Amino acid sequence: MNESISLYKSHEKFYRKNFMYPMNSLSSLFYLIPIYYIDDYLAKFILLGLSYSSIFWWAKQTKIYHYFDLLFLCSILIWSLSNMTKNYIINYTLVPLLLIQNNNFKNIIILICFCLILVTSKDIVPKTFLIFGLTSKLSDTYMGNKYGTAIFHILTSFALTFI
C-alpha cells in the first residue's frame, strides 16, 4: 500500500479501511466555510484544495493525499501572512512549495507560519481560534484527545474566516 506516516498522529478510533478517520475527514469540510467570506480567488482555490485533500488524507492515509494536504495547509498559511501584512510578494513562495517532497520540512514551514501569524496578527479573534486549534491538535497527538484534530479543523477554519 502507498500509506504515509503523519508527524502529528491522531488518536481517533480507526473506523474502516476506506474511511479510516471519519471525524477528522468530515471536519475538513469546515475549510469550505471561509470561501464564502474571502474575496481572493487564490485563497478560494487553496481552501478548496485543502478541504478535499484533508478529507481524503484522513479517509485513506496515502502519500499523495498527505503531500497535497500539507501543500495546501502551507499555502493557506503563507497566503494568510501575505494578506495580513499586505505584502503580497510573499505569495511567490507558493511555487517552490510544489517541489518540496519532504513532509517533515513542510511541517516545519507550517509551524513557522503559525508562529508568524500569531505574532503578526493584530486581531484577537483569529489568534484565539488559532491558539485553541493548535492546542486541540497537539492534545490529540500527545494526550490522546481523539477529537483534537477535528476540533483543530473547525477552529482553524474559523480563524481563516476572520484573517
Phi and psi in degrees as a GROMACS rama.xvg file:
@    title "Ramachandran Plot"
@    xaxis  label "Phi"
@    yaxis  label "Psi"
@TYPE xy
-99.0343  48.9758  ASN-2
-79.2137  154.035  GLU-3
-122.141  156.023  SER-4
-110.386  130.6  ILE-5
-91.7749  141.854  SER-6
-67.906  -37.6367  LEU-7
-106.684  87.6429  TYR-8
-70.284  153.106  LYS-9
-105.477  146.492  SER-10
-99.999  10.0079  HIS-11
-60.8764  140.47  GLU-12
-64.1318  131.255  LYS-13
-61.3914  128.454  PHE-14
-94.9001  -66.8675  TYR-15
-159.99  166.668  ARG-16
-58.4954  -39.5676  LYS-17
-89.8048  -5.6442  ASN-18
-150.234  70.7416  PHE-19
-61.8057  -50.2492  MET-20
-127.489  85.2353  TYR-21
-63.8324  -39.7799  PRO-22
-65.6786  -44.4696  MET-23
-64.3307  -39.9647  ASN-24
-66.5194  -51.7883  SER-25
-69.0519  -32.4935  LEU-26
-67.2004  -17.921  SER-27
-65.3086  -20.0182  SER-28
-62.1057  -22.5615  LEU-29
-63.0289  -21.2508  PHE-30
-69.6237  -8.66351  TYR-31
-79.7751  -23.0506  LEU-32
-59.0086  -49.378  ILE-33
-61.7896  -19.2635  PRO-34
-57.287  -33.8459  ILE-35
-75.6176  -17.4824  TYR-36
-108.388  -13.1077  TYR-37
-102.728  132.8  ILE-38
-88.3483  -16.6501  ASP-39
-77.6318  125.9  ASP-40
-70.2026  -32.0706  TYR-41
-62.3698  -46.0166  LEU-42
-63.132  -39.7485  ALA-43
-61.5913  -44.0522  LYS-44
-61.798  -45.8685  PHE-45
-63.0238  -43.7303  ILE-46
-64.596  -38.6422  LEU-47
-63.0788  -45.8662  LEU-48
-63.3558  -40.6725  GLY-49
-62.828  -44.9684  LEU-50
-60.2459  -51.4717  SER-51
-70.9708  -39.9233  TYR-52
-66.8695  -35.5977  SER-53
-68.8243  -39.8495  SER-54
-57.3764  -50.5724  ILE-55
-71.7499  -32.423  PHE-56
-61.1943  -47.8796  TRP-57
-76.1023  -20.1466  TRP-58
-83.6889  -38.4414  ALA-59
-113.692  -29.9429  LYS-60
58.9955  45.3082  GLN-61
-103.897  159.859  THR-62
-59.7667  -41.6812  LYS-63
-65.4709  -40.5778  ILE-64
-70.5099  -34.6536  TYR-65
-65.4114  -43.1641  HIS-66
-56.1468  -50.4862  TYR-67
-71.8065  -33.9984  PHE-68
-60.1168  -49.676  ASP-69
-67.6974  -37.8642  LEU-70
-60.0439  -48.8201  LEU-71
-70.7863  -32.6315  PHE-72
-65.6736  -46.8888  LEU-73
-56.3484  -44.1974  CYS-74
-63.7892  -43.8412  SER-75
-70.8676  -30.7529  ILE-76
-70.2366  -41.4263  LEU-77
-64.8514  -42.3146  ILE-78
-60.143  -42.1931  TRP-79
-60.32  -42.954  SER-80
-61.8426  -44.2079  LEU-81
-65.5309  -37.156  SER-82
-69.3119  -42.6704  ASN-83
-68.2625  -38.7198  MET-84
-89.7316  -6.68143  THR-85
59.2285  27.0942  LYS-86
-110.856  83.8969  ASN-87
-74.0334  -10.6391  TYR-88
-65.3689  -22.318  ILE-89
-57.8482  -29.8852  ILE-90
-62.5669  -20.5269  ASN-91
-67.0536  -16.1424  TYR-92
-74.3284  -8.71363  THR-93
-67.4643  -33.8297  LEU-94
-63.1621  -48.9162  VAL-95
-63.8851  -21.0331  PRO-96
-59.2534  -31.0424  LEU-97
-60.6609  -27.3898  LEU-98
-86.441  -14.8308  LEU-99
-77.748  116.413  ILE-100
-96.2705  -22.0289  GLN-101
-79.9741  112.015  ASN-102
-67.304  -31.2536  ASN-103
-65.5484  -37.4354  ASN-104
-65.1678  -40.3679  PHE-105
-63.621  -37.6226  LYS-106
-63.6714  -35.6323  ASN-107
-65.8585  -43.7243  ILE-108
-59.9073  -43.5709  ILE-109
-60.4226  -46.2264  ILE-110
-62.2376  -43.7195  LEU-111
-61.7023  -43.4252  ILE-112
-63.0306  -43.642  CYS-113
-58.3239  -45.2798  PHE-114
-62.4771  -44.1803  CYS-115
-63.2416  -38.8097  LEU-116
-64.2977  -42.8532  ILE-117
-63.8177  -36.3064  LEU-118
-75.8257  -41.2301  VAL-119
-87.051  -19.2974  THR-120
-70.4255  130.75  SER-121
-95.3988  -12.6211  LYS-122
-93.9547  128.526  ASP-123
-72.5182  -26.7243  ILE-124
-65.6443  -54.4871  VAL-125
-64.3451  -34.5034  PRO-126
-59.3676  -45.4877  LYS-127
-62.7298  -46.7244  THR-128
-60.6468  -41.405  PHE-129
-65.651  -44.687  LEU-130
-61.7754  -48.1296  ILE-131
-68.2309  -34.1917  PHE-132
-64.7724  -47.8851  GLY-133
-63.6444  -39.6378  LEU-134
-61.8476  -41.903  THR-135
-67.9667  -37.4077  SER-136
-63.3312  -45.8182  LYS-137
-67.4302  -31.3069  LEU-138
-67.9385  -28.8974  SER-139
-68.8084  -50.7687  ASP-140
-66.0373  -45.2309  THR-141
-105.336  -15.3706  TYR-142
-123.101  0.902382  MET-143
80.3214  16.3779  GLY-144
-72.7425  100.937  ASN-145
-65.5779  -16.0874  LYS-146
-100.687  4.20022  TYR-147
-59.9469  -42.9557  GLY-148
-69.5281  -39.2729  THR-149
-62.3643  -42.9341  ALA-150
-65.1417  -39.0814  ILE-151
-56.6231  -46.721  PHE-152
-59.4649  -44.5101  HIS-153
-66.0376  -50.2194  ILE-154
-68.5823  -39.1068  LEU-155
-71.2499  -28.5871  THR-156
-67.2646  -37.1778  SER-157
-67.9476  -38.5084  PHE-158
-59.7774  -43.8261  ALA-159
-65.0595  -29.9647  LEU-160
-64.4568  -32.9871  THR-161
-98.2124  -3.16966  PHE-162
